[in-house]
Amino acid sequence: MIQDTRLWHRGGVTLLPRHSLLPDLQRSWAVLVGCGDGVTRTHESGPEEMTTELAGALTGRGDTAAFRAAHTRVLLSPSEPAEVLDAVRSAAALATDTLLFYFAGRTSPYRPVPGEPPVGPNLADGIVGCLPEVAEIIGSSRALRSVVVLDGVGHSVFREHTPTSFILAGSSFGPPGGDQLCSFTPTLVSGLRAGVRDGPEMLDLVTLTVAVGAYFHEARYCIEDEWVVGPARLTVRHPFKFRMVALGANSTEGGLLRDSAAVDEAYL
């Protein structure tokens, strides 16, 4: 892969060239939003916890971090859609290299058991209602590269309004109190932190997407209980003219298997 030959500086010290697939730290911004439903409590991580974990994985890798913490806005169960819209507008106005938007929300509450009262309104629904406007803001931004990652919500409005964005969508949410065999965002975080075995030097979006899908494929070898919720399918939109971006450097050890073929080889 081609590397950026320009040296970059921090605190008066000249550092090694930054790989061209990584976002330019000066010109890249990220907005991450996690919305709980205000009701569900499980032993698994909720949207807020997953959002915090992903933000840490994107900003906590030192010189190979995807984004600066100061350029990363994290919103946990915002009370008003305006909070999300203001954060996205600000980031879109400032990002000229890479703009990333992440949303996780438990937006499909399960019906109560017959005879039991409704659990109440889903607090995430009001925030989800602003996503079409978020998509329009991202679609009109000046960023050379835009990335949309969605957990638990539909991607159709982003496909319509962000034609040049890389979109990756999945789900981490099973029934309240139930078991989810493998969750989308935690698997993505695992890939960013532990790496991809036999993967490339940089964790580009295609490598991460294939490795997350491989983990879901691996999980199917482990299903023994028909009541365990299996992994949801990933939805991917990779525009032809998209300029690829990496979200971190690969670990020398590597955690996730690189693809479904490697999974089959390991289990068969």
C-alpha positions in Angstrom: 0.0 0.0 0.0 1.1 3.6 -0.7 2.3 5.5 2.3 2.2 9.3 2.8 5.8 10.4 2.6 5.2 13.7 4.4 6.6 13.7 8.0 4.3 14.9 10.7 5.2 16.6 13.9 4.0 16.7 17.5 5.5 18.7 20.3 8.5 19.7 18.2 9.4 16.0 17.5 9.4 14.7 14.0 7.6 11.3 13.8 7.4 8.6 11.3 5.3 9.1 8.2 1.6 8.5 8.9 0.1 5.9 6.6 -2.1 7.4 3.9 -5.0 5.1 4.7 -5.3 6.6 8.2 -7.5 9.7 8.6 -5.5 12.9 8.7 -5.6 13.8 12.4 -5.8 17.5 11.8 -8.7 17.4 9.2 -10.8 14.4 10.4 -13.7 14.4 12.9 -16.0 11.7 14.3 -19.4 11.8 16.0 -20.6 8.7 17.9 -24.1 8.4 19.4 -25.4 5.7 21.7 -29.1 5.6 22.6 -30.7 3.2 25.1 -34.4 2.7 25.1 -34.8 3.8 28.7 -36.2 0.4 29.8 -34.0 -2.5 28.8 -31.4 -3.8 31.3 -29.3 -6.8 30.3 -26.0 -8.4 31.4 -24.7 -7.4 28.0 -23.3 -4.0 27.0 -26.0 -1.5 26.0 -25.7 1.2 23.3 -24.1 3.7 25.6 -21.4 1.3 26.8 -20.6 0.1 23.2 -20.4 3.7 22.0 -17.8 4.5 24.7 -15.8 1.4 23.9 -15.7 2.2 20.2 -14.7 5.8 20.8 -11.8 4.5 22.9 -10.7 2.0 20.2 -10.7 4.8 17.6 -8.8 7.3 19.7 -6.6 5.2 22.0 -4.0 3.7 19.6 -1.3 6.4 20.0 0.3 7.5 16.8 -1.9 5.1 14.7 -5.2 6.3 16.3 -7.9 7.0 13.7 -9.0 10.2 15.3 -7.9 12.6 18.0 -10.0 12.5 21.2 -10.5 16.3 20.8 -12.0 15.7 17.4 -14.3 13.0 18.6 -17.7 13.9 20.0 -19.5 11.1 22.0 -23.2 11.5 22.8 -24.8 9.1 25.2 -28.6 9.0 25.2 -29.0 12.6 24.2 -32.2 14.1 25.3 -33.0 16.0 22.1 -32.3 15.4 18.4 -30.8 18.9 18.3 -27.8 17.7 20.2 -27.0 15.1 17.5 -27.7 17.5 14.7 -25.5 20.2 16.2 -22.6 17.8 16.7 -22.8 16.4 13.2 -23.1 19.9 11.6 -20.0 21.0 13.5 -18.0 18.0 12.6 -19.1 18.1 8.9 -18.1 21.8 8.7 -14.6 21.1 10.0 -13.8 17.7 8.4 -12.0 18.0 5.1 -10.4 14.6 5.1 -12.5 11.9 7.0 -15.9 12.2 8.6 -17.2 9.3 10.7 -20.7 8.9 12.1 -21.7 6.0 14.4 -25.1 5.4 15.8 -26.2 2.6 18.1 -29.8 2.3 19.4 -32.1 -0.3 20.8 -35.0 1.0 18.6 -37.2 -2.1 18.3 -38.7 -2.9 21.7 -40.2 -6.3 22.1 -43.9 -6.5 23.0 -44.6 -7.3 26.6 -45.8 -10.7 27.7 -49.6 -10.9 27.2 -51.3 -9.6 30.3 -48.3 -7.4 31.3 -48.4 -3.6 30.9 -46.4 -1.9 28.1 -42.8 -1.2 29.1 -43.2 2.5 28.1 -42.0 4.7 25.2 -38.7 3.9 23.5 -36.5 6.9 24.3 -34.3 6.2 21.3 -37.1 6.6 18.8 -37.1 10.4 19.1 -33.3 10.5 18.2 -33.7 8.1 15.4 -36.1 10.5 13.8 -33.3 12.9 13.1 -31.2 10.4 11.2 -32.5 11.5 7.7 -31.3 15.0 8.4 -28.0 13.6 9.7 -27.6 11.8 6.4 -28.2 15.0 4.4 -25.6 16.8 6.5 -23.0 14.1 5.9 -23.9 13.9 2.2 -23.2 17.6 1.7 -20.0 17.8 3.7 -16.6 18.7 2.3 -14.9 15.5 3.6 -13.0 13.5 1.1 -14.0 10.3 2.9 -17.1 9.6 4.9 -17.9 6.5 6.9 -21.3 5.6 8.5 -21.5 2.8 11.0 -24.9 1.8 12.3 -25.9 -0.7 15.0 -29.6 -1.6 15.4 -31.1 0.9 12.9 -31.9 0.9 9.2 -29.5 2.2 6.7 -31.8 3.2 3.8 -31.8 7.0 4.4 -28.0 7.0 4.4 -27.9 5.0 1.2 -30.1 7.7 -0.3 -28.4 10.8 1.0 -24.8 9.8 1.3 -24.0 8.1 -2.1 -20.2 8.3 -1.6 -20.1 7.1 2.0 -18.9 3.7 3.1 -21.8 2.2 5.1 -21.4 -0.7 7.5 -24.5 -1.8 9.4 -25.3 -4.6 11.8 -27.0 -5.3 15.1 -25.9 -6.1 18.7 -29.4 -6.4 20.2 -31.4 -9.5 21.0 -34.5 -9.7 23.1 -34.3 -7.9 26.5 -32.6 -10.2 28.9 -31.8 -12.7 26.2 -28.6 -13.9 24.7 -27.0 -12.5 21.6 -24.5 -15.0 20.2 -22.2 -12.3 18.9 -22.7 -8.5 18.8 -21.8 -6.2 15.9 -20.1 -3.3 17.7 -18.2 -5.4 20.3 -16.8 -7.5 17.5 -15.7 -4.4 15.6 -14.0 -3.1 18.7 -12.3 -6.4 19.2 -11.0 -6.3 15.6 -9.7 -2.7 16.2 -7.9 -3.6 19.4 -6.7 -7.2 18.8 -6.3 -7.0 15.0 -7.0 -9.4 12.2 -4.8 -12.5 11.8 -2.7 -12.6 8.7 -4.3 -9.3 7.8 -2.7 -6.2 6.2 -0.6 -3.6 8.0 -3.6 -1.2 8.3 -7.1 -2.1 9.4 -8.9 -0.7 6.4 -12.7 -0.9 6.3 -12.9 -3.8 3.9 -10.5 -5.9 6.0 -12.5 -5.1 9.2 -15.8 -5.8 7.5 -14.7 -9.2 6.2 -13.2 -10.1 9.6 -16.4 -9.2 11.5 -18.4 -11.2 9.0 -15.9 -14.1 9.5 -16.5 -13.9 13.3 -20.2 -14.1 12.7 -19.6 -17.2 10.5 -17.4 -18.7 13.2 -20.1 -18.2 15.8 -22.5 -20.4 13.8 -20.1 -23.4 14.5 -20.9 -22.7 18.2 -24.7 -22.7 18.2 -26.0 -25.5 20.3 -29.1 -23.9 21.8 -31.9 -23.1 19.4 -33.0 -20.3 21.8 -29.7 -18.4 21.4 -30.1 -15.5 19.0 -27.7 -16.0 16.1 -25.6 -13.3 14.6 -27.3 -10.8 12.4 -26.2 -10.2 8.8 -24.0 -7.3 8.0 -25.0 -4.7 5.5 -22.2 -3.1 3.5 -22.2 -0.4 0.9 -18.8 0.3 -0.7 -19.1 3.0 -3.3 -16.9 2.4 -6.4 -15.2 5.8 -6.1 -14.8 5.7 -2.3 -11.3 6.6 -1.1 -10.4 3.8 1.3 -9.8 4.6 5.0 -8.2 2.6 7.8 -9.4 2.9 11.4 -6.1 1.8 13.0 -3.0 -0.3 12.6 -3.2 -4.1 12.7 -1.8 -5.9 15.7 1.2 -8.1 15.2 -0.7 -11.0 17.0 -4.1 -10.6 15.3 -7.3 -11.6 17.0 -10.1 -12.1 14.5 -9.8 -14.6 11.7 -9.3 -12.8 8.4 -12.3 -14.3 6.4 -14.8 -17.2 6.3 -12.4 -19.5 4.5 -9.9 -19.2 7.3 -12.8 -20.0 9.8 -13.8 -23.1 7.8 -10.1 -24.2 7.7 -9.9 -23.8 11.5 -13.0 -25.8 12.3 -13.1 -28.5 9.6 
